[in-house]
Amino acid sequence: MLLKKCKPLNSSLRFRYIVNKKALNLKKFKNLCFKKKNNSGRNNFGHITVRHKGGGLFSLKRSVDFFRINKDDSFFISYDIDKKFTCFLGLIKYKSGIISYILASNDVILNQLIKTTFITKKNSIGLNSPIGWMKPGTLIFNLESKPGVGGQLIRSAGTFGKIINQYEDRVSLKLPSKQIKHLSPFCMATIGRASNALHFLKILGKAGISRYLNIRPTVRGETMNPIDHPNGGRTRGGKPRRNPWGKIIK
């Protein structure tokens, strides 16, 4: 079990479920980490582009390899946790001695052989190959939207896509949102399901934990002042409801 229930020593720990780090083989490498300043959801002009961001504890960011261009065989060494990603990161070591982080599959085990290949059609867990080489019905994650751009789709914890059909110039697959997408057969993807499938059962326990994770409170527009929101400064009724940017939502 990758989740553990905290002892109810106080009200904030009574219902808290967190990741059991003792069940993971954690091994960190600082040469794969870097410092990044927290922008609090603001762009280079200081304007808020992503709301409800700010604060949080400082932590080193892991440089994750979404391309996996290296074709050498590698072995899965250990797991790692980064608050930027909901799924676990996997530390792999190539035969050439290179070490890198990847998005870990849900069923991967320690010392497992992980390949990046363009030839074989074996559907083994953790294999990274073009989707045109995979059989219909294969579960995938860490999918490229265009060939050569790196994994951009299906990266959240426990998510997976499914290959439906293959054609000469495209591959049809179903995303976790049930959307059907047609992509190039040369787009790379990893076979399996993203790790940390029990992430939806995680309970923070109190609002202070979410503040540590760089999440600020979400407040209704009616409770704000008129200068802060189009719905602010009045009760329900009257003018139509608007979003924070002034567009009518009804």
DOZA-796578 format. One record per residue (C-alpha): residue number from 1; residue in three letters; x, y, z. Coordinates in nm, 2 decimals. Example, Ala and Ser with C-alpha at 12.3 -4.5 7.8 and 13.67 -1.06 7.14 Angstrom:
DOZA-796578
nr = 1, rest = ALA, px = 1.23, py = -0.45, pz = 0.78
nr = 2, rest = SER, px = 1.37, py = -0.11, pz = 0.71
This chain:
DOZA-796578
nr = 1, rest = MET, px = 0.00, py = 0.00, pz = 0.00
nr = 2, rest = LEU, px = 0.16, py = 0.33, pz = -0.11
nr = 3, rest = LEU, px = -0.08, py = 0.54, pz = 0.11
nr = 4, rest = LYS, px = -0.07, py = 0.54, pz = 0.49
nr = 5, rest = LYS, px = -0.32, py = 0.68, pz = 0.74
nr = 6, rest = CYS, px = -0.17, py = 0.92, pz = 0.99
nr = 7, rest = LYS, px = -0.23, py = 0.87, pz = 1.36
nr = 8, rest = PRO, px = -0.52, py = 1.09, pz = 1.49
nr = 9, rest = LEU, px = -0.30, py = 1.29, pz = 1.73
nr = 10, rest = ASN, px = -0.49, py = 1.61, pz = 1.64
nr = 11, rest = SER, px = -0.78, py = 1.72, pz = 1.42
nr = 12, rest = SER, px = -0.56, py = 1.80, pz = 1.12
nr = 13, rest = LEU, px = -0.41, py = 1.44, pz = 1.12
nr = 14, rest = ARG, px = -0.74, py = 1.26, pz = 1.19
nr = 15, rest = PHE, px = -0.84, py = 1.21, pz = 0.82
nr = 16, rest = ARG, px = -0.50, py = 1.26, pz = 0.65
nr = 17, rest = TYR, px = -0.38, py = 1.01, pz = 0.39
nr = 18, rest = ILE, px = -0.03, py = 1.06, pz = 0.25
nr = 19, rest = VAL, px = 0.23, py = 0.87, pz = 0.04
nr = 20, rest = ASN, px = 0.41, py = 0.61, pz = 0.24
nr = 21, rest = LYS, px = 0.77, py = 0.68, pz = 0.15
nr = 22, rest = LYS, px = 0.89, py = 0.37, pz = 0.32
nr = 23, rest = ALA, px = 0.72, py = 0.16, pz = 0.06
nr = 24, rest = LEU, px = 0.92, py = 0.34, pz = -0.21
nr = 25, rest = ASN, px = 1.29, py = 0.30, pz = -0.27
nr = 26, rest = LEU, px = 1.39, py = 0.67, pz = -0.28
nr = 27, rest = LYS, px = 1.74, py = 0.77, pz = -0.40
nr = 28, rest = LYS, px = 1.80, py = 1.12, pz = -0.50
nr = 29, rest = PHE, px = 2.08, py = 1.27, pz = -0.72
nr = 30, rest = LYS, px = 2.14, py = 1.64, pz = -0.68
nr = 31, rest = ASN, px = 2.32, py = 1.67, pz = -1.01
nr = 32, rest = LEU, px = 1.98, py = 1.60, pz = -1.18
nr = 33, rest = CYS, px = 1.81, py = 1.88, pz = -0.97
nr = 34, rest = PHE, px = 1.80, py = 2.26, pz = -1.03
nr = 35, rest = LYS, px = 1.67, py = 2.57, pz = -0.86
nr = 36, rest = LYS, px = 1.37, py = 2.76, pz = -1.00
nr = 37, rest = LYS, px = 1.22, py = 3.08, pz = -0.87
nr = 38, rest = ASN, px = 0.85, py = 3.07, pz = -0.78
nr = 39, rest = ASN, px = 0.67, py = 3.31, pz = -1.01
nr = 40, rest = SER, px = 0.34, py = 3.28, pz = -0.82
nr = 41, rest = GLY, px = 0.14, py = 3.25, pz = -1.15
nr = 42, rest = ARG, px = 0.27, py = 3.58, pz = -1.29
nr = 43, rest = ASN, px = 0.43, py = 3.65, pz = -1.62
nr = 44, rest = ASN, px = 0.73, py = 3.88, pz = -1.70
nr = 45, rest = PHE, px = 0.50, py = 4.19, pz = -1.68
nr = 46, rest = GLY, px = 0.39, py = 4.09, pz = -1.33
nr = 47, rest = HIS, px = 0.04, py = 4.02, pz = -1.44
nr = 48, rest = ILE, px = -0.14, py = 3.71, pz = -1.30
nr = 49, rest = THR, px = -0.19, py = 3.46, pz = -1.57
nr = 50, rest = VAL, px = -0.26, py = 3.15, pz = -1.34
nr = 51, rest = ARG, px = -0.48, py = 3.23, pz = -1.05
nr = 52, rest = HIS, px = -0.46, py = 3.08, pz = -0.70
nr = 53, rest = LYS, px = -0.08, py = 3.03, pz = -0.71
nr = 54, rest = GLY, px = 0.17, py = 3.17, pz = -0.45
nr = 55, rest = GLY, px = 0.37, py = 3.09, pz = -0.14
nr = 56, rest = GLY, px = 0.48, py = 2.73, pz = -0.09
nr = 57, rest = LEU, px = 0.79, py = 2.57, pz = 0.05
nr = 58, rest = PHE, px = 1.11, py = 2.58, pz = -0.15
nr = 59, rest = SER, px = 1.22, py = 2.26, pz = -0.31
nr = 60, rest = LEU, px = 1.46, py = 2.15, pz = -0.59
nr = 61, rest = LYS, px = 1.30, py = 2.07, pz = -0.92
nr = 62, rest = ARG, px = 1.39, py = 1.75, pz = -1.10
nr = 63, rest = SER, px = 1.50, py = 1.76, pz = -1.47
nr = 64, rest = VAL, px = 1.28, py = 1.49, pz = -1.63
nr = 65, rest = ASP, px = 1.37, py = 1.33, pz = -1.97
nr = 66, rest = PHE, px = 1.05, py = 1.34, pz = -2.18
nr = 67, rest = PHE, px = 1.23, py = 1.26, pz = -2.50
nr = 68, rest = ARG, px = 1.42, py = 0.94, pz = -2.41
nr = 69, rest = ILE, px = 1.63, py = 0.96, pz = -2.73
nr = 70, rest = ASN, px = 1.90, py = 0.74, pz = -2.59
nr = 71, rest = LYS, px = 1.85, py = 0.39, pz = -2.74
nr = 72, rest = ASP, px = 2.08, py = 0.21, pz = -2.49
nr = 73, rest = ASP, px = 1.92, py = -0.04, pz = -2.25
nr = 74, rest = SER, px = 1.86, py = 0.10, pz = -1.90
nr = 75, rest = PHE, px = 1.77, py = -0.03, pz = -1.56
nr = 76, rest = PHE, px = 1.52, py = 0.11, pz = -1.32
nr = 77, rest = ILE, px = 1.70, py = 0.21, pz = -1.00
nr = 78, rest = SER, px = 1.46, py = 0.38, pz = -0.77
nr = 79, rest = TYR, px = 1.16, py = 0.61, pz = -0.73
nr = 80, rest = ASP, px = 1.15, py = 0.98, pz = -0.65
nr = 81, rest = ILE, px = 0.88, py = 1.23, pz = -0.56
nr = 82, rest = ASP, px = 0.84, py = 1.59, pz = -0.70
nr = 83, rest = LYS, px = 0.55, py = 1.81, pz = -0.60
nr = 84, rest = LYS, px = 0.54, py = 1.94, pz = -0.96
nr = 85, rest = PHE, px = 0.42, py = 1.60, pz = -1.07
nr = 86, rest = THR, px = 0.14, py = 1.39, pz = -0.93
nr = 87, rest = CYS, px = 0.29, py = 1.06, pz = -1.06
nr = 88, rest = PHE, px = 0.62, py = 0.92, pz = -0.93
nr = 89, rest = LEU, px = 0.95, py = 0.98, pz = -1.11
nr = 90, rest = GLY, px = 1.17, py = 0.69, pz = -1.20
nr = 91, rest = LEU, px = 1.55, py = 0.70, pz = -1.18
nr = 92, rest = ILE, px = 1.71, py = 0.49, pz = -1.46
nr = 93, rest = LYS, px = 2.07, py = 0.42, pz = -1.54
nr = 94, rest = TYR, px = 2.18, py = 0.34, pz = -1.90
nr = 95, rest = LYS, px = 2.46, py = 0.09, pz = -1.98
nr = 96, rest = SER, px = 2.68, py = 0.39, pz = -2.08
nr = 97, rest = GLY, px = 2.66, py = 0.52, pz = -1.72
nr = 98, rest = ILE, px = 2.41, py = 0.81, pz = -1.79
nr = 99, rest = ILE, px = 2.15, py = 0.86, pz = -1.52
nr = 100, rest = SER, px = 1.82, py = 1.04, pz = -1.58
nr = 101, rest = TYR, px = 1.47, py = 1.08, pz = -1.44
nr = 102, rest = ILE, px = 1.16, py = 0.96, pz = -1.63
nr = 103, rest = LEU, px = 0.79, py = 0.93, pz = -1.55
nr = 104, rest = ALA, px = 0.76, py = 0.59, pz = -1.38
nr = 105, rest = SER, px = 0.51, py = 0.33, pz = -1.49
nr = 106, rest = ASN, px = 0.26, py = 0.19, pz = -1.25
nr = 107, rest = ASP, px = 0.38, py = -0.17, pz = -1.27
nr = 108, rest = VAL, px = 0.75, py = -0.12, pz = -1.30
nr = 109, rest = ILE, px = 0.98, py = -0.30, pz = -1.05
nr = 110, rest = LEU, px = 1.33, py = -0.24, pz = -0.94
nr = 111, rest = ASN, px = 1.62, py = -0.35, pz = -1.16
nr = 112, rest = GLN, px = 1.37, py = -0.39, pz = -1.45
nr = 113, rest = LEU, px = 1.51, py = -0.35, pz = -1.81
nr = 114, rest = ILE, px = 1.36, py = -0.04, pz = -1.98
nr = 115, rest = LYS, px = 1.41, py = 0.01, pz = -2.35
nr = 116, rest = THR, px = 1.36, py = 0.28, pz = -2.61
nr = 117, rest = THR, px = 1.32, py = 0.11, pz = -2.95
nr = 118, rest = PHE, px = 1.19, py = 0.18, pz = -3.30
nr = 119, rest = ILE, px = 1.20, py = -0.18, pz = -3.43
nr = 120, rest = THR, px = 1.04, py = -0.44, pz = -3.21
nr = 121, rest = LYS, px = 0.67, py = -0.48, pz = -3.14
nr = 122, rest = LYS, px = 0.69, py = -0.63, pz = -2.80
nr = 123, rest = ASN, px = 0.44, py = -0.46, pz = -2.56
nr = 124, rest = SER, px = 0.64, py = -0.47, pz = -2.23
nr = 125, rest = ILE, px = 0.57, py = -0.23, pz = -1.94
nr = 126, rest = GLY, px = 0.80, py = 0.08, pz = -1.95
nr = 127, rest = LEU, px = 0.89, py = 0.03, pz = -2.32
nr = 128, rest = ASN, px = 0.92, py = 0.36, pz = -2.51
nr = 129, rest = SER, px = 0.84, py = 0.34, pz = -2.88
nr = 130, rest = PRO, px = 0.64, py = 0.50, pz = -3.16
nr = 131, rest = ILE, px = 0.26, py = 0.44, pz = -3.14
nr = 132, rest = GLY, px = 0.26, py = 0.30, pz = -3.49
nr = 133, rest = TRP, px = 0.46, py = 0.00, pz = -3.37
nr = 134, rest = MET, px = 0.21, py = -0.09, pz = -3.09
nr = 135, rest = LYS, px = -0.08, py = -0.32, pz = -3.11
nr = 136, rest = PRO, px = -0.44, py = -0.20, pz = -3.09
nr = 137, rest = GLY, px = -0.57, py = -0.21, pz = -2.74
nr = 138, rest = THR, px = -0.23, py = -0.12, pz = -2.58
nr = 139, rest = LEU, px = -0.24, py = 0.12, pz = -2.28
nr = 140, rest = ILE, px = 0.00, py = 0.41, pz = -2.31
nr = 141, rest = PHE, px = 0.10, py = 0.73, pz = -2.13
nr = 142, rest = ASN, px = 0.36, py = 1.01, pz = -2.17
nr = 143, rest = LEU, px = 0.24, py = 1.07, pz = -2.53
nr = 144, rest = GLU, px = 0.38, py = 1.31, pz = -2.78
nr = 145, rest = SER, px = 0.14, py = 1.54, pz = -2.96
nr = 146, rest = LYS, px = 0.39, py = 1.58, pz = -3.25
nr = 147, rest = PRO, px = 0.70, py = 1.37, pz = -3.33
nr = 148, rest = GLY, px = 1.01, py = 1.50, pz = -3.16
nr = 149, rest = VAL, px = 0.85, py = 1.74, pz = -2.91
nr = 150, rest = GLY, px = 0.86, py = 1.51, pz = -2.60
nr = 151, rest = GLY, px = 0.59, py = 1.37, pz = -2.39
nr = 152, rest = GLN, px = 0.31, py = 1.62, pz = -2.34
nr = 153, rest = LEU, px = -0.02, py = 1.42, pz = -2.30
nr = 154, rest = ILE, px = -0.14, py = 1.17, pz = -2.04
nr = 155, rest = ARG, px = 0.12, py = 1.25, pz = -1.77
nr = 156, rest = SER, px = -0.11, py = 1.27, pz = -1.45
nr = 157, rest = ALA, px = -0.10, py = 1.00, pz = -1.18
nr = 158, rest = GLY, px = -0.29, py = 0.69, pz = -1.28
nr = 159, rest = THR, px = -0.40, py = 0.80, pz = -1.62
nr = 160, rest = PHE, px = -0.36, py = 0.61, pz = -1.94
nr = 161, rest = GLY, px = -0.47, py = 0.62, pz = -2.31
nr = 162, rest = LYS, px = -0.57, py = 0.34, pz = -2.54
nr = 163, rest = ILE, px = -0.48, py = 0.27, pz = -2.90
nr = 164, rest = ILE, px = -0.80, py = 0.20, pz = -3.10
nr = 165, rest = ASN, px = -0.69, py = 0.16, pz = -3.45
nr = 166, rest = GLN, px = -0.40, py = 0.21, pz = -3.69
nr = 167, rest = TYR, px = -0.39, py = 0.34, pz = -4.04
nr = 168, rest = GLU, px = -0.11, py = 0.41, pz = -4.29
nr = 169, rest = ASP, px = -0.07, py = 0.78, pz = -4.20
nr = 170, rest = ARG, px = -0.23, py = 0.81, pz = -3.85
nr = 171, rest = VAL, px = -0.32, py = 0.63, pz = -3.53
nr = 172, rest = SER, px = -0.65, py = 0.66, pz = -3.35
nr = 173, rest = LEU, px = -0.64, py = 0.66, pz = -2.97
nr = 174, rest = LYS, px = -0.86, py = 0.74, pz = -2.68
nr = 175, rest = LEU, px = -0.74, py = 1.00, pz = -2.42
nr = 176, rest = PRO, px = -0.84, py = 0.98, pz = -2.05
nr = 177, rest = SER, px = -1.10, py = 1.25, pz = -2.13
nr = 178, rest = LYS, px = -1.27, py = 1.00, pz = -2.37
nr = 179, rest = GLN, px = -1.17, py = 1.22, pz = -2.66
nr = 180, rest = ILE, px = -1.06, py = 1.04, pz = -2.98
nr = 181, rest = LYS, px = -0.74, py = 1.18, pz = -3.12
nr = 182, rest = HIS, px = -0.56, py = 1.11, pz = -3.45
nr = 183, rest = LEU, px = -0.18, py = 1.14, pz = -3.43
nr = 184, rest = SER, px = 0.12, py = 1.06, pz = -3.64
nr = 185, rest = PRO, px = 0.24, py = 0.70, pz = -3.61
nr = 186, rest = PHE, px = 0.59, py = 0.83, pz = -3.53
nr = 187, rest = CYS, px = 0.48, py = 0.99, pz = -3.20
nr = 188, rest = MET, px = 0.65, py = 0.83, pz = -2.91
nr = 189, rest = ALA, px = 0.47, py = 0.70, pz = -2.60
nr = 190, rest = THR, px = 0.54, py = 0.47, pz = -2.30
nr = 191, rest = ILE, px = 0.36, py = 0.15, pz = -2.26
nr = 192, rest = GLY, px = 0.16, py = 0.11, pz = -1.94
nr = 193, rest = ARG, px = -0.02, py = 0.33, pz = -1.69
nr = 194, rest = ALA, px = 0.12, py = 0.63, pz = -1.51
nr = 195, rest = SER, px = 0.24, py = 0.55, pz = -1.16
nr = 196, rest = ASN, px = 0.07, py = 0.66, pz = -0.83
nr = 197, rest = ALA, px = -0.27, py = 0.53, pz = -0.93
nr = 198, rest = LEU, px = -0.40, py = 0.58, pz = -0.57
nr = 199, rest = HIS, px = -0.34, py = 0.96, pz = -0.59
nr = 200, rest = PHE, px = -0.71, py = 1.03, pz = -0.59
nr = 201, rest = LEU, px = -0.74, py = 0.88, pz = -0.24
nr = 202, rest = LYS, px = -0.48, py = 1.13, pz = -0.10
nr = 203, rest = ILE, px = -0.63, py = 1.36, pz = 0.17
nr = 204, rest = LEU, px = -0.42, py = 1.67, pz = 0.28
nr = 205, rest = GLY, px = -0.60, py = 1.70, pz = 0.61
nr = 206, rest = LYS, px = -0.59, py = 2.08, pz = 0.65
nr = 207, rest = ALA, px = -0.57, py = 2.40, pz = 0.44
nr = 208, rest = GLY, px = -0.21, py = 2.47, pz = 0.56
nr = 209, rest = ILE, px = -0.08, py = 2.17, pz = 0.37
nr = 210, rest = SER, px = -0.22, py = 2.31, pz = 0.04
nr = 211, rest = ARG, px = -0.04, py = 2.64, pz = 0.12
nr = 212, rest = TYR, px = 0.28, py = 2.45, pz = 0.14
nr = 213, rest = LEU, px = 0.22, py = 2.32, pz = -0.21
nr = 214, rest = ASN, px = 0.19, py = 2.66, pz = -0.37
nr = 215, rest = ILE, px = -0.19, py = 2.66, pz = -0.37
nr = 216, rest = ARG, px = -0.38, py = 2.98, pz = -0.26
nr = 217, rest = PRO, px = -0.74, py = 2.99, pz = -0.15
nr = 218, rest = THR, px = -1.02, py = 3.01, pz = -0.41
nr = 219, rest = VAL, px = -1.28, py = 3.27, pz = -0.33
nr = 220, rest = ARG, px = -1.62, py = 3.33, pz = -0.49
nr = 221, rest = GLY, px = -1.65, py = 3.64, pz = -0.70
nr = 222, rest = GLU, px = -1.96, py = 3.77, pz = -0.50
nr = 223, rest = THR, px = -1.76, py = 3.80, pz = -0.19
nr = 224, rest = MET, px = -1.50, py = 4.03, pz = -0.35
nr = 225, rest = ASN, px = -1.50, py = 4.40, pz = -0.41
nr = 226, rest = PRO, px = -1.62, py = 4.54, pz = -0.74
nr = 227, rest = ILE, px = -1.26, py = 4.63, pz = -0.83
nr = 228, rest = ASP, px = -1.15, py = 4.27, pz = -0.79
nr = 229, rest = HIS, px = -1.43, py = 4.09, pz = -0.98
nr = 230, rest = PRO, px = -1.72, py = 4.17, pz = -1.21
nr = 231, rest = ASN, px = -1.96, py = 4.00, pz = -0.97
nr = 232, rest = GLY, px = -1.82, py = 4.17, pz = -0.66
nr = 233, rest = GLY, px = -2.00, py = 4.42, pz = -0.44
nr = 234, rest = ARG, px = -2.35, py = 4.29, pz = -0.47
nr = 235, rest = THR, px = -2.57, py = 3.99, pz = -0.38
nr = 236, rest = ARG, px = -2.72, py = 3.74, pz = -0.62
nr = 237, rest = GLY, px = -2.96, py = 3.88, pz = -0.89
nr = 238, rest = GLY, px = -2.95, py = 4.19, pz = -1.10
nr = 239, rest = LYS, px = -2.68, py = 4.18, pz = -1.37
nr = 240, rest = PRO, px = -2.59, py = 3.85, pz = -1.53
nr = 241, rest = ARG, px = -2.31, py = 3.63, pz = -1.39
nr = 242, rest = ARG, px = -1.97, py = 3.70, pz = -1.54
nr = 243, rest = ASN, px = -1.63, py = 3.52, pz = -1.52
nr = 244, rest = PRO, px = -1.33, py = 3.70, pz = -1.38
nr = 245, rest = TRP, px = -1.25, py = 3.84, pz = -1.72
nr = 246, rest = GLY, px = -1.60, py = 4.00, pz = -1.77
nr = 247, rest = LYS, px = -1.76, py = 3.75, pz = -2.01
nr = 248, rest = ILE, px = -2.12, py = 3.64, pz = -1.95
nr = 249, rest = ILE, px = -2.13, py = 3.28, pz = -1.84
nr = 250, rest = LYS, px = -2.51, py = 3.23, pz = -1.85
